[in-house]
Amino acid sequence: MSGLAGRTQSSDVFTVVRVVVALTLLLQFAISARLWLDHPVFGVVPTWGEFSIAPPPFDRVWLGVLGVGLIGVAWSPRWTPWWLILLAIRVVPDRITWQPWLVQEALLLAVAAWGARRGERALPWLRVTAASVYVWSGFAKLHYGFLVDGASLVETAFGFEGASTSRIVVSTLVAVGESALGVAYLVPRTRRLAASGLIVMHAGILLLLGPLGTSHNAVVWPWNVALPIVLLAGVDVRRPAPALHAASRVLADVLVPSLVTLLMVIGPALGTLGLWDPYLSFRLYALRYPQALVLLLEEARDDVPALWADAVVWDPELLRPARGVDGALYVNAWSEQQLGAFAPASRAVHEHVARRLLGGVVDASAMRMELRPAPPWNGHAEPEIVALENL
């Protein structure tokens, strides 16, 4: 595999990355349009106080501007800084939009725009932005829950079962292999081999999540198509374009590497200590996110609002675990059905959503919320039960 970048100028590499990522984001915005629009339960989750950056009808205006802006980004790198500024204004005050795919792809656009001006200087940062996701995602899988249950995701999707020992072996190989491939991609001698392995991994993810598998989480399907192209683009550049050293580029020389270091390296590292948002720590399919459930007794059945009544699980055989209740709403899974993307799994988001769930509820005494923190490395954390009427 010679890579997309073989025997091409680095400016061509950054053009490929910019166009591919911009079109990927445009498709993801279309798939997850409800994530960006007002919703009676999810909607804007303010980062500070009750300030809403996108109340109706401005939510649609924001979505339209960002979508049209992506077309401009694909056309010319000069649009990229302005689009990224608008994205930051829209996303930073709204926690519901804090998506890992959005963070990585926004940084890839920033690096691509920087590389169009600075040439070879930006290439290492392109590779770090691409590889960091695999390093942190694999590392996050090295915990009891994934090593024991991780292989069951594949078994459920394709209808076969393996022995418990083989499950642990497969899960361990997946976790260690993903991190190892991410590190190997940063090493020149192993970069091509690592890219090959990661592309195979993406093909497996698409097979697992796509129509032939669980037909699930469609918003990341384009992400899993775009990243192999980015990986190939960063494999090898033999004739780098001359870098421009204009004084006006000094700010970008500091800003872009700093953002990549913060969001792709330092932030996820702090996430392993519980000091960074878990959803932005790239714990992809690591079974290590906080969970939220609304637990209901039978007498609450008539008080459940129509918006989420059909999503409540009342079948005792499907409640996991029952915990002495008659029904449950699995908030994380329901959010994907409602928004086209998972709502960020964090306590702040879960509590905000719980308060909105009470809209139209006359008596919440037969309802309570179970907040399950992300499981520790060695097992399962004890859930916290919160009365909805106290939120």
Contacts in CASP RR format, 6 or more apart in sequence:
PFRMAT RR
TARGET T0000
AUTHOR 0000-0000-0000
METHOD contacts of the structure
MODEL  1
MSGLAGRTQSSDVFTVVRVVVALTLLLQFAISARLWLDHPVFGVVPTWGE
FSIAPPPFDRVWLGVLGVGLIGVAWSPRWTPWWLILLAIRVVPDRITWQP
WLVQEALLLAVAAWGARRGERALPWLRVTAASVYVWSGFAKLHYGFLVDG
ASLVETAFGFEGASTSRIVVSTLVAVGESALGVAYLVPRTRRLAASGLIV
MHAGILLLLGPLGTSHNAVVWPWNVALPIVLLAGVDVRRPAPALHAASRV
LADVLVPSLVTLLMVIGPALGTLGLWDPYLSFRLYALRYPQALVLLLEEA
RDDVPALWADAVVWDPELLRPARGVDGALYVNAWSEQQLGAFAPASRAVH
EHVARRLLGGVVDASAMRMELRPAPPWNGHAEPEIVALENL
1 192 0 8 1.000
1 195 0 8 1.000
1 196 0 8 1.000
1 232 0 8 1.000
1 235 0 8 1.000
2 235 0 8 1.000
2 236 0 8 1.000
3 192 0 8 1.000
3 195 0 8 1.000
3 232 0 8 1.000
3 233 0 8 1.000
3 234 0 8 1.000
3 235 0 8 1.000
3 236 0 8 1.000
4 13 0 8 1.000
4 16 0 8 1.000
4 229 0 8 1.000
4 232 0 8 1.000
4 233 0 8 1.000
4 234 0 8 1.000
4 235 0 8 1.000
5 12 0 8 1.000
5 13 0 8 1.000
5 232 0 8 1.000
5 233 0 8 1.000
5 234 0 8 1.000
5 235 0 8 1.000
5 236 0 8 1.000
5 237 0 8 1.000
6 235 0 8 1.000
6 236 0 8 1.000
6 237 0 8 1.000
6 238 0 8 1.000
7 238 0 8 1.000
7 239 0 8 1.000
8 237 0 8 1.000
8 238 0 8 1.000
8 239 0 8 1.000
9 237 0 8 1.000
9 239 0 8 1.000
9 240 0 8 1.000
9 241 0 8 1.000
10 115 0 8 1.000
10 119 0 8 1.000
10 120 0 8 1.000
10 122 0 8 1.000
10 123 0 8 1.000
10 237 0 8 1.000
10 240 0 8 1.000
10 241 0 8 1.000
11 115 0 8 1.000
11 116 0 8 1.000
11 119 0 8 1.000
11 241 0 8 1.000
13 123 0 8 1.000
13 126 0 8 1.000
13 233 0 8 1.000
13 234 0 8 1.000
13 237 0 8 1.000
14 77 0 8 1.000
14 111 0 8 1.000
14 112 0 8 1.000
14 113 0 8 1.000
14 115 0 8 1.000
14 116 0 8 1.000
14 119 0 8 1.000
14 122 0 8 1.000
14 126 0 8 1.000
15 77 0 8 1.000
15 112 0 8 1.000
15 116 0 8 1.000
16 229 0 8 1.000
16 233 0 8 1.000
17 108 0 8 1.000
17 111 0 8 1.000
17 112 0 8 1.000
17 126 0 8 1.000
17 229 0 8 1.000
17 230 0 8 1.000
17 233 0 8 1.000
18 73 0 8 1.000
18 74 0 8 1.000
18 77 0 8 1.000
18 80 0 8 1.000
18 109 0 8 1.000
18 112 0 8 1.000
18 113 0 8 1.000
18 116 0 8 1.000
19 74 0 8 1.000
20 226 0 8 1.000
20 229 0 8 1.000
20 230 0 8 1.000
21 105 0 8 1.000
21 108 0 8 1.000
21 109 0 8 1.000
21 112 0 8 1.000
21 226 0 8 1.000
21 230 0 8 1.000
22 70 0 8 1.000
22 71 0 8 1.000
22 72 0 8 1.000
22 73 0 8 1.000
22 74 0 8 1.000
22 109 0 8 1.000
23 70 0 8 1.000
23 74 0 8 1.000
24 105 0 8 1.000
24 222 0 8 1.000
24 223 0 8 1.000
24 225 0 8 1.000
24 226 0 8 1.000
25 70 0 8 1.000
25 102 0 8 1.000
25 105 0 8 1.000
25 109 0 8 1.000
26 67 0 8 1.000
26 70 0 8 1.000
26 71 0 8 1.000
26 74 0 8 1.000
27 222 0 8 1.000
28 101 0 8 1.000
28 102 0 8 1.000
28 105 0 8 1.000
28 219 0 8 1.000
28 222 0 8 1.000
28 223 0 8 1.000
29 36 0 8 1.000
29 63 0 8 1.000
29 66 0 8 1.000
29 67 0 8 1.000
29 70 0 8 1.000
31 218 0 8 1.000
31 219 0 8 1.000
31 222 0 8 1.000
31 340 0 8 1.000
31 341 0 8 1.000
32 99 0 8 1.000
32 219 0 8 1.000
32 339 0 8 1.000
32 340 0 8 1.000
32 341 0 8 1.000
33 63 0 8 1.000
34 338 0 8 1.000
34 339 0 8 1.000
34 340 0 8 1.000
35 42 0 8 1.000
35 96 0 8 1.000
35 97 0 8 1.000
35 99 0 8 1.000
35 339 0 8 1.000
35 340 0 8 1.000
35 341 0 8 1.000
36 54 0 8 1.000
36 59 0 8 1.000
36 62 0 8 1.000
36 63 0 8 1.000
36 66 0 8 1.000
36 97 0 8 1.000
37 43 0 8 1.000
37 56 0 8 1.000
37 59 0 8 1.000
37 60 0 8 1.000
37 63 0 8 1.000
38 44 0 8 1.000
38 54 0 8 1.000
38 55 0 8 1.000
38 56 0 8 1.000
38 59 0 8 1.000
39 338 0 8 1.000
39 339 0 8 1.000
40 307 0 8 1.000
40 356 0 8 1.000
40 359 0 8 1.000
41 307 0 8 1.000
41 308 0 8 1.000
41 338 0 8 1.000
41 353 0 8 1.000
41 356 0 8 1.000
41 357 0 8 1.000
42 96 0 8 1.000
42 335 0 8 1.000
42 338 0 8 1.000
42 339 0 8 1.000
42 343 0 8 1.000
42 353 0 8 1.000
42 356 0 8 1.000
43 96 0 8 1.000
44 52 0 8 1.000
44 53 0 8 1.000
44 54 0 8 1.000
44 55 0 8 1.000
44 59 0 8 1.000
44 93 0 8 1.000
44 94 0 8 1.000
44 96 0 8 1.000
45 94 0 8 1.000
45 95 0 8 1.000
45 96 0 8 1.000
45 343 0 8 1.000
45 348 0 8 1.000
45 349 0 8 1.000
45 352 0 8 1.000
45 353 0 8 1.000
46 52 0 8 1.000
46 53 0 8 1.000
46 93 0 8 1.000
46 94 0 8 1.000
46 95 0 8 1.000
47 92 0 8 1.000
47 93 0 8 1.000
47 94 0 8 1.000
47 95 0 8 1.000
48 93 0 8 1.000
51 93 0 8 1.000
52 94 0 8 1.000
53 62 0 8 1.000
53 89 0 8 1.000
53 90 0 8 1.000
53 93 0 8 1.000
53 94 0 8 1.000
54 62 0 8 1.000
54 90 0 8 1.000
54 94 0 8 1.000
62 90 0 8 1.000
65 86 0 8 1.000
66 83 0 8 1.000
66 86 0 8 1.000
66 87 0 8 1.000
66 90 0 8 1.000
69 79 0 8 1.000
69 83 0 8 1.000
69 86 0 8 1.000
70 83 0 8 1.000
72 79 0 8 1.000
72 83 0 8 1.000
73 79 0 8 1.000
73 80 0 8 1.000
73 83 0 8 1.000
73 109 0 8 1.000
77 112 0 8 1.000
77 113 0 8 1.000
77 116 0 8 1.000
77 117 0 8 1.000
80 109 0 8 1.000
80 110 0 8 1.000
80 112 0 8 1.000
80 113 0 8 1.000
81 113 0 8 1.000
83 109 0 8 1.000
84 106 0 8 1.000
84 109 0 8 1.000
84 110 0 8 1.000
87 106 0 8 1.000
90 97 0 8 1.000
91 97 0 8 1.000
91 98 0 8 1.000
91 102 0 8 1.000
95 344 0 8 1.000
95 346 0 8 1.000
95 348 0 8 1.000
95 349 0 8 1.000
95 352 0 8 1.000
96 339 0 8 1.000
96 343 0 8 1.000
96 344 0 8 1.000
96 349 0 8 1.000
98 277 0 8 1.000
98 279 0 8 1.000
98 280 0 8 1.000
98 344 0 8 1.000
99 279 0 8 1.000
99 341 0 8 1.000
99 344 0 8 1.000
100 133 0 8 1.000
100 279 0 8 1.000
100 280 0 8 1.000
100 282 0 8 1.000
100 284 0 8 1.000
101 219 0 8 1.000
101 220 0 8 1.000
101 223 0 8 1.000
103 263 0 8 1.000
103 280 0 8 1.000
104 129 0 8 1.000
104 130 0 8 1.000
104 133 0 8 1.000
104 264 0 8 1.000
104 282 0 8 1.000
105 223 0 8 1.000
105 226 0 8 1.000
107 129 0 8 1.000
107 259 0 8 1.000
107 260 0 8 1.000
107 263 0 8 1.000
107 264 0 8 1.000
108 126 0 8 1.000
108 129 0 8 1.000
108 130 0 8 1.000
108 230 0 8 1.000
110 256 0 8 1.000
110 259 0 8 1.000
110 260 0 8 1.000
111 122 0 8 1.000
111 125 0 8 1.000
111 126 0 8 1.000
111 129 0 8 1.000
111 256 0 8 1.000
111 260 0 8 1.000
112 122 0 8 1.000
112 126 0 8 1.000
114 122 0 8 1.000
114 125 0 8 1.000
114 252 0 8 1.000
114 253 0 8 1.000
114 256 0 8 1.000
115 121 0 8 1.000
115 122 0 8 1.000
115 123 0 8 1.000
115 126 0 8 1.000
117 243 0 8 1.000
117 244 0 8 1.000
117 246 0 8 1.000
117 249 0 8 1.000
117 252 0 8 1.000
118 243 0 8 1.000
118 244 0 8 1.000
118 249 0 8 1.000
118 252 0 8 1.000
118 253 0 8 1.000
119 240 0 8 1.000
119 241 0 8 1.000
119 242 0 8 1.000
119 243 0 8 1.000
119 244 0 8 1.000
120 237 0 8 1.000
120 240 0 8 1.000
120 241 0 8 1.000
120 243 0 8 1.000
121 243 0 8 1.000
121 253 0 8 1.000
122 256 0 8 1.000
123 234 0 8 1.000
123 237 0 8 1.000
123 240 0 8 1.000
125 256 0 8 1.000
125 257 0 8 1.000
125 260 0 8 1.000
126 230 0 8 1.000
126 233 0 8 1.000
126 234 0 8 1.000
127 185 0 8 1.000
127 186 0 8 1.000
127 191 0 8 1.000
127 234 0 8 1.000
128 186 0 8 1.000
128 260 0 8 1.000
128 264 0 8 1.000
128 265 0 8 1.000
129 260 0 8 1.000
129 264 0 8 1.000
130 185 0 8 1.000
130 227 0 8 1.000
130 230 0 8 1.000
130 231 0 8 1.000
130 234 0 8 1.000
131 182 0 8 1.000
131 183 0 8 1.000
131 185 0 8 1.000
131 186 0 8 1.000
132 182 0 8 1.000
132 264 0 8 1.000
132 265 0 8 1.000
132 268 0 8 1.000
132 282 0 8 1.000
133 227 0 8 1.000
133 264 0 8 1.000
133 282 0 8 1.000
133 284 0 8 1.000
134 178 0 8 1.000
134 179 0 8 1.000
134 181 0 8 1.000
134 182 0 8 1.000
134 185 0 8 1.000
134 198 0 8 1.000
135 179 0 8 1.000
135 182 0 8 1.000
135 183 0 8 1.000
136 179 0 8 1.000
136 268 0 8 1.000
136 281 0 8 1.000
136 282 0 8 1.000
136 283 0 8 1.000
137 178 0 8 1.000
137 179 0 8 1.000
137 282 0 8 1.000
137 283 0 8 1.000
137 284 0 8 1.000
137 285 0 8 1.000
137 286 0 8 1.000
138 174 0 8 1.000
138 175 0 8 1.000
138 176 0 8 1.000
138 177 0 8 1.000
138 178 0 8 1.000
138 179 0 8 1.000
138 286 0 8 1.000
139 175 0 8 1.000
139 179 0 8 1.000
139 272 0 8 1.000
140 146 0 8 1.000
140 272 0 8 1.000
140 281 0 8 1.000
140 282 0 8 1.000
140 283 0 8 1.000
140 284 0 8 1.000
140 286 0 8 1.000
140 288 0 8 1.000
141 147 0 8 1.000
141 150 0 8 1.000
141 171 0 8 1.000
141 174 0 8 1.000
141 175 0 8 1.000
141 178 0 8 1.000
141 283 0 8 1.000
141 285 0 8 1.000
141 286 0 8 1.000
141 287 0 8 1.000
141 288 0 8 1.000
142 172 0 8 1.000
142 175 0 8 1.000
142 176 0 8 1.000
142 377 0 8 1.000
143 286 0 8 1.000
143 287 0 8 1.000
143 288 0 8 1.000
143 375 0 8 1.000
143 376 0 8 1.000
143 377 0 8 1.000
143 378 0 8 1.000
143 379 0 8 1.000
144 375 0 8 1.000
144 377 0 8 1.000
144 378 0 8 1.000
144 379 0 8 1.000
144 380 0 8 1.000
145 287 0 8 1.000
145 288 0 8 1.000
145 375 0 8 1.000
145 379 0 8 1.000
145 380 0 8 1.000
146 171 0 8 1.000
146 175 0 8 1.000
146 286 0 8 1.000
146 287 0 8 1.000
146 288 0 8 1.000
147 168 0 8 1.000
147 171 0 8 1.000
147 172 0 8 1.000
147 175 0 8 1.000
148 164 0 8 1.000
148 167 0 8 1.000
148 168 0 8 1.000
148 171 0 8 1.000
149 167 0 8 1.000
149 171 0 8 1.000
149 287 0 8 1.000
150 167 0 8 1.000
150 171 0 8 1.000
150 174 0 8 1.000
150 287 0 8 1.000
151 162 0 8 1.000
151 166 0 8 1.000
151 167 0 8 1.000
151 168 0 8 1.000
151 170 0 8 1.000
151 171 0 8 1.000
151 174 0 8 1.000
152 167 0 8 1.000
153 208 0 8 1.000
153 285 0 8 1.000
154 170 0 8 1.000
154 208 0 8 1.000
155 161 0 8 1.000
155 162 0 8 1.000
155 167 0 8 1.000
156 214 0 8 1.000
157 208 0 8 1.000
157 213 0 8 1.000
157 214 0 8 1.000
158 213 0 8 1.000
178 201 0 8 1.000
181 194 0 8 1.000
181 197 0 8 1.000
181 198 0 8 1.000
181 201 0 8 1.000
182 194 0 8 1.000
182 198 0 8 1.000
184 190 0 8 1.000
184 191 0 8 1.000
184 193 0 8 1.000
184 194 0 8 1.000
185 191 0 8 1.000
185 194 0 8 1.000
185 195 0 8 1.000
185 198 0 8 1.000
185 231 0 8 1.000
187 194 0 8 1.000
191 234 0 8 1.000
191 235 0 8 1.000
191 236 0 8 1.000
192 235 0 8 1.000
192 236 0 8 1.000
195 228 0 8 1.000
195 231 0 8 1.000
195 232 0 8 1.000
195 234 0 8 1.000
195 235 0 8 1.000
198 227 0 8 1.000
198 228 0 8 1.000
198 231 0 8 1.000
199 228 0 8 1.000
199 231 0 8 1.000
199 232 0 8 1.000
202 224 0 8 1.000
202 225 0 8 1.000
202 227 0 8 1.000
202 228 0 8 1.000
205 220 0 8 1.000
205 224 0 8 1.000
206 221 0 8 1.000
206 224 0 8 1.000
206 225 0 8 1.000
207 213 0 8 1.000
208 214 0 8 1.000
209 215 0 8 1.000
209 216 0 8 1.000
209 217 0 8 1.000
209 218 0 8 1.000
209 220 0 8 1.000
209 221 0 8 1.000
209 224 0 8 1.000
210 216 0 8 1.000
210 218 0 8 1.000
210 221 0 8 1.000
216 336 0 8 1.000
217 336 0 8 1.000
217 341 0 8 1.000
217 342 0 8 1.000
218 340 0 8 1.000
219 340 0 8 1.000
219 341 0 8 1.000
263 280 0 8 1.000
267 276 0 8 1.000
267 280 0 8 1.000
267 281 0 8 1.000
268 276 0 8 1.000
268 280 0 8 1.000
268 281 0 8 1.000
268 282 0 8 1.000
269 276 0 8 1.000
270 276 0 8 1.000
271 277 0 8 1.000
271 278 0 8 1.000
271 281 0 8 1.000
272 281 0 8 1.000
277 344 0 8 1.000
277 346 0 8 1.000
278 288 0 8 1.000
278 289 0 8 1.000
278 290 0 8 1.000
278 345 0 8 1.000
278 346 0 8 1.000
278 374 0 8 1.000
279 289 0 8 1.000
279 344 0 8 1.000
279 345 0 8 1.000
279 346 0 8 1.000
280 344 0 8 1.000
283 289 0 8 1.000
283 374 0 8 1.000
287 375 0 8 1.000
288 374 0 8 1.000
288 375 0 8 1.000
289 332 0 8 1.000
289 345 0 8 1.000
289 374 0 8 1.000
290 345 0 8 1.000
290 346 0 8 1.000
290 347 0 8 1.000
290 350 0 8 1.000
290 371 0 8 1.000
290 372 0 8 1.000
290 373 0 8 1.000
290 374 0 8 1.000
291 330 0 8 1.000
291 331 0 8 1.000
291 332 0 8 1.000
291 345 0 8 1.000
291 370 0 8 1.000
291 371 0 8 1.000
291 372 0 8 1.000
292 331 0 8 1.000
292 332 0 8 1.000
292 345 0 8 1.000
292 350 0 8 1.000
292 353 0 8 1.000
292 354 0 8 1.000
292 369 0 8 1.000
292 370 0 8 1.000
292 371 0 8 1.000
292 372 0 8 1.000
293 328 0 8 1.000
293 329 0 8 1.000
293 330 0 8 1.000
293 331 0 8 1.000
293 369 0 8 1.000
293 370 0 8 1.000
293 372 0 8 1.000
294 312 0 8 1.000
294 328 0 8 1.000
294 329 0 8 1.000
294 331 0 8 1.000
294 354 0 8 1.000
294 357 0 8 1.000
294 367 0 8 1.000
294 368 0 8 1.000
294 369 0 8 1.000
294 370 0 8 1.000
294 388 0 8 1.000
295 323 0 8 1.000
295 325 0 8 1.000
295 327 0 8 1.000
295 328 0 8 1.000
295 367 0 8 1.000
295 368 0 8 1.000
295 369 0 8 1.000
295 370 0 8 1.000
295 385 0 8 1.000
296 304 0 8 1.000
296 312 0 8 1.000
296 325 0 8 1.000
296 326 0 8 1.000
296 327 0 8 1.000
296 328 0 8 1.000
296 329 0 8 1.000
296 366 0 8 1.000
296 367 0 8 1.000
297 325 0 8 1.000
297 326 0 8 1.000
297 327 0 8 1.000
297 366 0 8 1.000
297 367 0 8 1.000
298 326 0 8 1.000
299 366 0 8 1.000
300 363 0 8 1.000
300 364 0 8 1.000
300 366 0 8 1.000
300 367 0 8 1.000
301 314 0 8 1.000
301 326 0 8 1.000
303 361 0 8 1.000
303 362 0 8 1.000
303 363 0 8 1.000
303 364 0 8 1.000
303 366 0 8 1.000
303 367 0 8 1.000
304 312 0 8 1.000
304 361 0 8 1.000
305 357 0 8 1.000
305 359 0 8 1.000
305 360 0 8 1.000
305 361 0 8 1.000
308 329 0 8 1.000
308 334 0 8 1.000
308 357 0 8 1.000
311 329 0 8 1.000
311 330 0 8 1.000
311 334 0 8 1.000
311 337 0 8 1.000
312 327 0 8 1.000
312 328 0 8 1.000
312 329 0 8 1.000
313 319 0 8 1.000
313 327 0 8 1.000
313 328 0 8 1.000
313 329 0 8 1.000
313 330 0 8 1.000
314 326 0 8 1.000
314 327 0 8 1.000
316 322 0 8 1.000
316 326 0 8 1.000
319 325 0 8 1.000
319 327 0 8 1.000
319 328 0 8 1.000
323 370 0 8 1.000
329 357 0 8 1.000
331 343 0 8 1.000
331 350 0 8 1.000
331 353 0 8 1.000
331 354 0 8 1.000
332 342 0 8 1.000
332 343 0 8 1.000
332 345 0 8 1.000
335 341 0 8 1.000
335 342 0 8 1.000
335 343 0 8 1.000
335 353 0 8 1.000
336 342 0 8 1.000
336 343 0 8 1.000
343 349 0 8 1.000
343 353 0 8 1.000
345 374 0 8 1.000
347 371 0 8 1.000
347 373 0 8 1.000
350 369 0 8 1.000
350 371 0 8 1.000
351 371 0 8 1.000
351 386 0 8 1.000
351 391 0 8 1.000
354 369 0 8 1.000
354 386 0 8 1.000
354 388 0 8 1.000
354 391 0 8 1.000
355 391 0 8 1.000
357 388 0 8 1.000
358 364 0 8 1.000
358 388 0 8 1.000
358 389 0 8 1.000
358 391 0 8 1.000
361 367 0 8 1.000
361 388 0 8 1.000
364 387 0 8 1.000
364 388 0 8 1.000
364 389 0 8 1.000
365 389 0 8 1.000
367 388 0 8 1.000
367 389 0 8 1.000
368 385 0 8 1.000
368 386 0 8 1.000
368 387 0 8 1.000
368 388 0 8 1.000
369 385 0 8 1.000
369 386 0 8 1.000
369 387 0 8 1.000
369 388 0 8 1.000
369 391 0 8 1.000
370 383 0 8 1.000
370 384 0 8 1.000
370 385 0 8 1.000
370 386 0 8 1.000
371 383 0 8 1.000
371 384 0 8 1.000
371 385 0 8 1.000
371 386 0 8 1.000
372 381 0 8 1.000
372 383 0 8 1.000
372 384 0 8 1.000
373 381 0 8 1.000
373 383 0 8 1.000
373 384 0 8 1.000
374 381 0 8 1.000
375 381 0 8 1.000
END
